[in-house]
Amino acid sequence: MSEILPGERCTTMTEVRAGVDALDRELVALLRQRFDYMEAAARIKPARSAVRDEPRKAQVIAQARAEAERLGLPAEAVAAMWETLVEASIAYEMTAFDAR
């Protein structure tokens, strides 16, 4: 496999796509880790009603938005992605809670 170049060093679409594909694999691996925490939360929380925590959801999305702004990324787009991620995490945690 060829070297994965940082974006600023890419000169061909093949290099760009290789970098994107490598990052996508890393992101999915990080999602696996995040969902492991959802399994832990389902194990730790005393009641199913504790799975959905709207103040915590808002905090997580606000943190992602702030970090996106700090890094010069489109903050609203990142917040929208985090909305989807958090909702998927809640659904995953609910399923894990019900399975215990």
C-alpha positions in Angstrom: 0.0 0.0 0.0 1.3 3.5 -0.8 1.9 6.2 1.7 -1.1 8.2 2.9 -0.3 11.8 2.4 -1.6 14.7 4.4 -4.2 16.7 2.4 -1.9 19.7 1.8 0.6 17.3 0.1 -1.9 15.6 -2.2 -1.5 16.3 -5.9 -3.8 13.7 -7.4 -7.3 12.5 -6.7 -6.0 9.0 -6.1 -3.9 10.4 -3.2 -6.9 12.4 -1.9 -9.2 9.3 -2.1 -6.6 7.1 -0.3 -6.4 9.6 2.5 -10.2 9.9 2.8 -10.6 6.1 2.8 -7.9 5.7 5.5 -9.6 8.4 7.6 -13.0 6.8 7.2 -11.6 3.5 8.5 -10.2 5.4 11.5 -13.4 7.2 12.1 -15.4 3.9 12.1 -12.9 2.5 14.6 -13.4 5.5 16.8 -17.2 5.1 16.5 -16.7 1.5 17.7 -15.0 2.9 20.8 -17.7 5.5 21.3 -20.4 2.8 21.1 -18.5 0.7 23.6 -19.1 3.6 26.0 -22.8 3.5 25.2 -22.7 -0.2 26.2 -21.0 0.8 29.5 -23.6 3.5 30.1 -26.4 1.0 29.5 -24.8 -1.3 32.0 -24.3 1.4 34.6 -27.5 3.4 34.4 -30.1 2.2 36.9 -33.2 2.8 34.7 -34.1 2.9 31.0 -35.5 6.4 31.6 -32.0 7.6 32.4 -30.7 6.6 28.9 -32.1 9.8 27.2 -30.5 12.8 28.9 -31.4 16.0 27.0 -29.1 18.3 29.0 -26.1 16.0 28.3 -27.1 15.7 24.6 -27.1 19.5 24.3 -23.7 19.7 26.1 -22.1 17.1 23.8 -23.4 18.9 20.7 -22.3 22.3 22.0 -18.8 20.9 22.7 -18.6 19.5 19.2 -19.8 22.9 17.7 -17.2 24.8 19.8 -14.4 22.5 18.8 -15.4 22.8 15.1 -15.3 26.6 15.4 -11.9 26.4 17.1 -10.6 24.3 14.2 -12.1 26.5 11.5 -14.7 23.9 10.4 -18.4 24.6 9.5 -19.8 24.5 13.0 -23.5 24.1 12.0 -22.6 21.1 9.8 -20.6 19.5 12.6 -23.4 20.2 15.1 -25.9 18.5 12.7 -23.6 15.5 12.4 -23.4 15.3 16.1 -27.1 15.5 16.5 -27.3 12.4 14.3 -24.4 10.7 16.1 -26.0 11.3 19.6 -29.4 10.1 18.5 -27.8 7.0 17.0 -25.9 6.5 20.3 -29.1 6.9 22.3 -30.8 4.3 20.2 -27.8 1.9 20.5 -27.8 2.4 24.3 -31.5 1.8 24.5 -31.1 -1.5 22.7 -28.1 -2.4 25.0 -30.1 -1.5 28.0 -33.1 -3.7 26.9 -30.8 -6.6 26.2 -29.3 -6.7 29.7 
